[in-house]
Amino acid sequence: MDDFERMLSGAIEKGKAEGRKSERAAAEAKMSQEELKRLHSKYRLHLSDVIEKKMEQLPNHFPGFQYETVYGDRGWGAACHRDDVGKGRRGFYSRLELTVRPLGEFNVLDITIRGTIRNKEVIQRSFYQELDEVVLERFEETVQNWILDYAQKFSAAG
């Protein structure tokens, strides 16, 4: 076997080794993606429970509001809404929706809120952290503060 033949065989073996290495890396990445999905699901379940428990208290303080559980493409969480009749038969609509968004391409835990009072959007925010850096207490505090903020704005609107 001449030098070139030995180098060619060496290059082929190196290529095969690199191929096996990249296959292992892809398998590890897939495992970590599965782990991220599991982690997101765990956080989502916890936070959607927190959201539901806090949101279902709003109708006790604001008669006419109806509570509903939110799940699906928009995320998981809760909403409260109310239809009001205004002056001159003009109707007003108020709604608060707070959800944990589905896992996306950026691997973050993301909560969003949208609040409308008398047909006017008064609150629209989101809060997120990377899944491997999540501090659940910050999310729980954010959920609580957002609901309190909406309640204060709704009360002020009379």
C-alpha positions as CSV (number, residue, x, y, z in Angstrom):
1,M,0.0,0.0,0.0
2,D,1.4,3.3,-1.0
3,D,1.3,6.6,0.9
4,F,-1.8,7.9,-0.9
5,E,-3.7,4.7,-0.3
6,R,-2.9,4.9,3.5
7,M,-3.9,8.6,3.6
8,L,-7.1,7.8,1.7
9,S,-8.0,5.0,4.1
10,G,-7.2,7.3,7.0
11,A,-9.4,10.1,5.6
12,I,-12.3,7.6,5.1
13,E,-11.9,6.4,8.7
14,K,-11.8,9.9,10.0
15,G,-14.9,10.8,8.0
16,K,-16.8,7.7,9.5
17,A,-15.7,8.7,13.0
18,E,-17.0,12.3,12.4
19,G,-20.2,10.9,11.1
20,R,-20.8,8.8,14.2
21,K,-19.9,11.8,16.4
22,S,-22.4,14.0,14.6
23,E,-25.1,11.3,14.9
24,R,-24.4,11.1,18.7
25,A,-24.6,14.9,18.9
26,A,-28.0,14.9,17.1
27,A,-29.3,12.2,19.4
28,E,-28.2,14.2,22.4
29,A,-29.8,17.3,21.0
30,K,-33.0,15.5,20.5
31,M,-32.9,14.2,24.1
32,S,-32.3,17.7,25.3
33,Q,-35.3,18.9,23.1
34,E,-37.4,16.3,24.8
35,E,-36.2,17.4,28.2
36,L,-37.1,21.0,27.3
37,K,-40.6,19.9,26.2
38,R,-41.0,18.0,29.5
39,L,-39.8,21.0,31.5
40,H,-42.1,23.4,29.6
41,S,-45.1,21.1,30.3
42,K,-44.3,20.9,34.0
43,Y,-44.1,24.7,34.3
44,R,-47.2,25.2,32.1
45,L,-49.2,22.9,34.3
46,H,-48.1,24.7,37.5
47,L,-48.7,28.2,36.1
48,S,-52.0,27.5,34.4
49,D,-53.2,26.3,37.9
50,V,-52.0,29.5,39.5
51,I,-53.7,31.6,36.8
52,E,-57.0,29.7,37.0
53,K,-57.1,30.0,40.8
54,K,-56.5,33.7,40.8
55,M,-58.7,34.5,37.8
56,E,-61.7,32.6,39.0
57,Q,-61.9,35.1,42.0
58,L,-62.6,38.1,39.7
59,P,-66.3,37.3,39.2
60,N,-66.8,37.3,43.0
61,H,-65.7,41.0,43.0
62,F,-67.1,42.2,39.7
63,P,-70.7,40.9,39.1
64,G,-71.5,40.0,35.5
65,F,-68.0,38.7,34.7
66,Q,-68.0,35.1,33.5
67,Y,-65.0,32.8,34.1
68,E,-63.7,30.5,31.4
69,T,-60.7,28.1,31.1
70,V,-58.5,28.8,28.1
71,Y,-56.6,26.0,26.3
72,G,-55.5,25.3,22.8
73,D,-53.5,27.1,20.2
74,R,-53.4,30.4,22.2
75,G,-52.1,28.7,25.2
76,W,-53.3,27.5,28.6
77,G,-54.8,29.7,31.3
78,A,-58.0,31.5,32.0
79,A,-60.2,34.4,31.0
80,C,-63.0,36.5,32.4
81,H,-65.4,38.5,30.2
82,R,-68.5,40.7,30.6
83,D,-70.9,42.4,28.3
84,D,-72.4,45.7,29.4
85,V,-75.1,47.8,27.9
86,G,-74.1,51.4,27.7
87,K,-76.0,54.6,27.0
88,G,-77.9,54.8,23.8
89,R,-78.0,50.9,23.3
90,R,-74.3,50.9,22.7
91,G,-72.7,47.8,24.1
92,F,-69.4,47.6,26.0
93,Y,-67.2,44.5,26.2
94,S,-64.7,43.9,28.9
95,R,-62.3,40.9,29.0
96,L,-59.1,39.7,30.7
97,E,-57.2,36.8,29.3
98,L,-54.0,35.4,30.8
99,T,-52.2,32.4,29.3
100,V,-49.1,30.4,29.2
101,R,-48.0,30.2,25.6
102,P,-47.1,27.0,23.8
103,L,-43.4,26.1,23.5
104,G,-42.0,27.7,20.5
105,E,-38.7,27.7,18.6
106,F,-36.9,29.8,21.3
107,N,-37.3,27.4,24.2
108,V,-38.8,30.0,26.6
109,L,-41.6,29.9,29.2
110,D,-43.8,32.8,28.1
111,I,-47.0,34.2,29.7
112,T,-49.2,36.9,28.1
113,I,-52.1,39.0,29.3
114,R,-54.6,41.0,27.3
115,G,-57.1,43.2,29.0
116,T,-60.0,45.2,27.6
117,I,-62.3,47.5,29.5
118,R,-65.4,48.9,27.8
119,N,-64.0,48.1,24.3
120,K,-60.6,49.7,25.0
121,E,-57.5,47.7,25.4
122,V,-55.9,48.7,28.6
123,I,-53.2,46.0,29.2
124,Q,-51.2,43.9,26.8
125,R,-48.0,42.4,28.2
126,S,-45.8,39.3,28.1
127,F,-43.1,38.0,30.4
128,Y,-40.7,35.2,29.5
129,Q,-37.6,33.5,30.6
130,E,-35.4,30.8,29.0
131,L,-36.5,27.4,30.2
132,D,-33.2,26.6,31.8
133,E,-33.3,29.8,33.8
134,V,-37.0,29.9,35.0
135,V,-37.8,31.2,38.4
136,L,-41.4,30.2,39.0
137,E,-41.8,32.7,41.8
138,R,-41.2,35.6,39.4
139,F,-44.0,34.2,37.1
140,E,-46.4,33.8,40.0
141,E,-45.7,37.3,41.2
142,T,-46.2,38.7,37.6
143,V,-49.5,36.9,37.2
144,Q,-50.7,38.3,40.5
145,N,-49.6,41.8,39.7
146,W,-51.2,41.8,36.3
147,I,-54.5,40.7,37.6
148,L,-54.4,43.3,40.4
149,D,-53.5,46.0,37.8
150,Y,-56.5,45.0,35.7
151,A,-58.8,45.0,38.7
152,Q,-57.7,48.5,39.7
153,K,-58.2,49.8,36.2
154,F,-61.6,48.2,35.9
155,S,-62.7,49.6,39.3
156,A,-61.5,53.1,38.2
157,A,-63.5,52.9,35.0
158,G,-66.6,52.6,37.1
